[in-house]
Amino acid sequence: MMGAPGGPAPDLSNAEIVDYSVLEGDGRVRLKLKDGSVVEIRLEIMNILRAGNDPNTGLPAYIVQSAPLVRLVECPKELRKSPVRPGDRDSKQRIPGFG
């Protein structure tokens, strides 16, 4: 959205949903972390709303409703721990095949 951060919130009472199409890319980025893990982050767009025009520039103001989806792709073996069975938090019983 256009405008200065922390400015007045746009009036959404007359906002309208705007259809869109993806021009390029799939919104994914893969990052290699310093600990050796690889994560993939994708931005899921739920809605784009046009909320009138910016009073300072006259340009249309858009609100993007989105959510980041994060997926662990790779993880070094030394960072892994055995999962604990549900309800057995105090016991040392681990699920076989992990760790």
C-alpha positions in Angstrom: 0.0 0.0 0.0 1.2 3.5 -0.6 1.7 6.0 2.1 3.9 6.6 5.1 4.1 3.8 7.7 2.1 4.7 10.8 -0.1 7.0 8.9 -3.9 6.9 9.2 -5.5 3.5 8.5 -7.3 3.4 5.2 -11.1 3.3 5.2 -12.0 -0.2 4.3 -15.8 0.3 4.4 -15.8 0.8 0.6 -12.8 -1.3 -0.3 -13.4 -3.8 -3.1 -11.6 -7.1 -3.9 -9.4 -6.9 -7.0 -8.8 -10.0 -9.1 -5.2 -10.6 -10.1 -3.0 -12.9 -12.1 0.6 -13.9 -11.5 2.9 -12.4 -14.1 6.1 -14.2 -13.1 7.6 -16.4 -10.4 5.8 -18.5 -7.9 6.5 -16.4 -4.8 9.0 -18.9 -3.3 12.4 -18.2 -1.9 14.9 -20.7 -0.5 17.3 -19.6 2.2 20.3 -21.4 3.5 20.7 -20.6 7.2 24.0 -20.3 9.0 23.2 -23.5 11.0 23.1 -25.4 7.7 19.3 -25.7 7.5 17.5 -24.8 4.3 14.0 -23.3 4.5 11.6 -22.4 1.8 9.2 -19.5 2.2 6.3 -18.8 0.0 3.9 -15.9 0.3 0.3 -17.0 0.0 -1.9 -14.1 -1.3 -5.5 -14.4 0.1 -7.0 -11.1 -1.2 -6.1 -7.8 -2.7 -8.3 -4.9 -1.9 -8.4 -1.4 -3.5 -9.1 1.0 -0.7 -9.7 4.3 -2.5 -6.8 6.6 -3.4 -3.9 8.0 -1.4 -4.7 11.6 -0.4 -1.1 12.7 -0.9 -0.4 11.2 -4.3 -3.8 10.4 -5.8 -2.5 6.9 -6.6 -4.8 3.9 -5.8 -4.2 2.4 -2.4 -4.1 -1.4 -2.1 -4.3 -3.7 0.9 -2.7 -7.1 0.4 -3.9 -9.9 2.8 -1.3 -12.6 2.8 0.4 -15.3 5.0 3.9 -16.6 4.8 4.2 -20.4 4.5 7.5 -21.8 5.8 8.8 -25.3 5.1 12.0 -26.9 6.4 13.7 -28.4 3.3 17.0 -29.6 4.9 18.3 -29.9 8.4 21.7 -31.0 9.7 21.5 -34.3 11.7 23.1 -32.7 14.7 20.2 -30.2 15.1 17.6 -33.0 15.2 16.1 -34.3 18.5 13.9 -37.3 19.1 10.2 -36.4 19.4 8.4 -37.1 22.7 5.2 -39.2 22.6 2.1 -37.0 23.3 1.3 -37.1 27.0 4.7 -38.4 28.0 6.5 -35.1 28.4 8.1 -36.2 31.7 9.2 -39.6 30.5 12.2 -40.3 28.4 10.3 -42.6 26.0 11.1 -41.6 22.5 9.4 -42.5 19.2 11.5 -45.2 17.4 13.2 -44.3 14.2 13.9 -40.6 15.1 17.0 -39.0 16.4 
